[in-house]
């Protein structure tokens, strides 16, 4: 099994939910609504689920082996961290560019009038 495509669909900062992810496996099967969640001690991946009649959430799709779960989680969390770093870098660049743009758009000061030289008049 190989993840042949991975898309971070949405990033969040409020609450414990950090991202919604979609993956494609072996260019054959798409899995949507995978969640990146902030746990008490670390980020983890929650597979798509729905609430059953008893109010318990059940995974709709999930890895069978611990090795497959570890592979999926590592790939998804790595992509999330890369996207987060990219967003932070873009925010820093925007902050650095914003003051420079304000300075460039400020009206230029008129040159000071030169004092008349008494010898030339």
C-alpha positions in Angstrom: 0.0 0.0 0.0 1.3 3.4 -1.0 -0.1 6.9 -0.5 0.0 8.2 -4.1 -1.7 11.6 -3.3 -2.2 13.5 -0.1 -4.1 16.8 0.2 -4.5 19.0 3.3 -8.1 20.1 2.6 -8.4 22.5 5.6 -6.2 23.8 8.4 -7.6 25.1 11.7 -6.1 26.7 14.8 -9.1 26.8 17.1 -10.0 23.8 19.2 -8.3 20.4 19.0 -9.0 19.7 15.3 -6.0 20.9 13.3 -6.6 19.7 9.8 -8.9 17.7 7.4 -7.0 15.5 5.0 -7.7 13.4 1.9 -5.5 10.6 0.6 -5.4 8.4 -2.4 -4.0 4.8 -2.0 -2.2 3.1 -4.9 -4.0 5.5 -7.3 -7.1 3.4 -6.7 -8.9 4.4 -3.5 -9.6 7.8 -2.1 -10.2 8.3 1.6 -11.6 11.7 2.7 -12.3 13.3 6.1 -9.2 12.1 7.8 -8.6 14.4 10.8 -5.4 15.6 12.4 -6.2 16.1 16.1 -4.2 17.7 18.9 -4.2 15.2 21.7 -3.0 15.9 25.3 0.6 15.0 24.5 0.8 14.8 20.7 -0.9 15.1 17.3 -2.7 12.0 16.1 -4.7 11.0 13.0 -8.3 10.0 13.4 -9.8 8.0 10.5 -13.2 9.0 9.0 -16.0 7.9 11.3 -19.8 8.2 11.9 -21.9 7.9 15.0 -24.0 4.7 15.3 -27.4 4.3 16.9 -25.9 4.1 20.3 -24.0 7.4 20.0 -20.6 5.7 19.6 -18.3 6.8 16.8 -17.2 4.0 14.6 -14.4 4.2 11.9 -15.7 3.9 8.4 -12.3 2.9 7.1 -9.2 2.1 9.1 -5.8 0.4 8.7 -5.8 -3.3 9.8 -2.2 -3.6 11.1 -0.2 -1.4 13.4 2.4 -1.1 10.7 -0.2 0.3 8.2 -1.5 2.7 10.9 2.0 3.9 11.6 2.7 4.4 7.9 -0.5 6.4 7.3 -0.1 8.5 10.5 3.5 9.3 9.7 2.8 10.4 6.1 -0.2 12.5 7.1 1.6 14.2 10.1 4.7 14.9 8.0 2.5 16.6 5.3 0.6 18.5 8.0 3.9 19.8 9.5 5.2 20.8 6.0 2.0 22.7 5.3 2.1 24.4 8.8 5.7 25.5 8.2 4.8 26.8 4.8 1.9 28.8 6.2 4.1 30.2 9.0 6.8 31.2 6.5 4.2 32.9 4.2 2.8 34.8 7.3 6.4 36.0 8.2 7.0 37.1 4.6 3.7 39.0 4.5 4.6 40.7 7.8 8.0 41.7 6.5 6.6 43.0 3.2 3.7 44.9 4.7 5.8 47.6 6.5 8.0 48.1 3.4 4.8 48.5 1.3 3.5 51.1 3.8 6.8 53.0 3.5 6.8 53.0 -0.3 3.2 54.2 -0.4 3.8 57.1 2.1 4.0 60.5 0.4 7.5 61.7 -0.1 8.6 64.7 1.8 9.2 67.8 -0.3 12.9 68.8 -0.5 13.8 71.6 1.9 14.0 75.0 0.2 17.6 76.0 -0.1 18.5 79.2 1.8 19.3 82.1 -0.5 23.0 82.8 -0.6 23.5 86.5 0.2 26.6 86.7 -2.0 24.7 85.6 -5.2 21.9 88.1 -4.8 
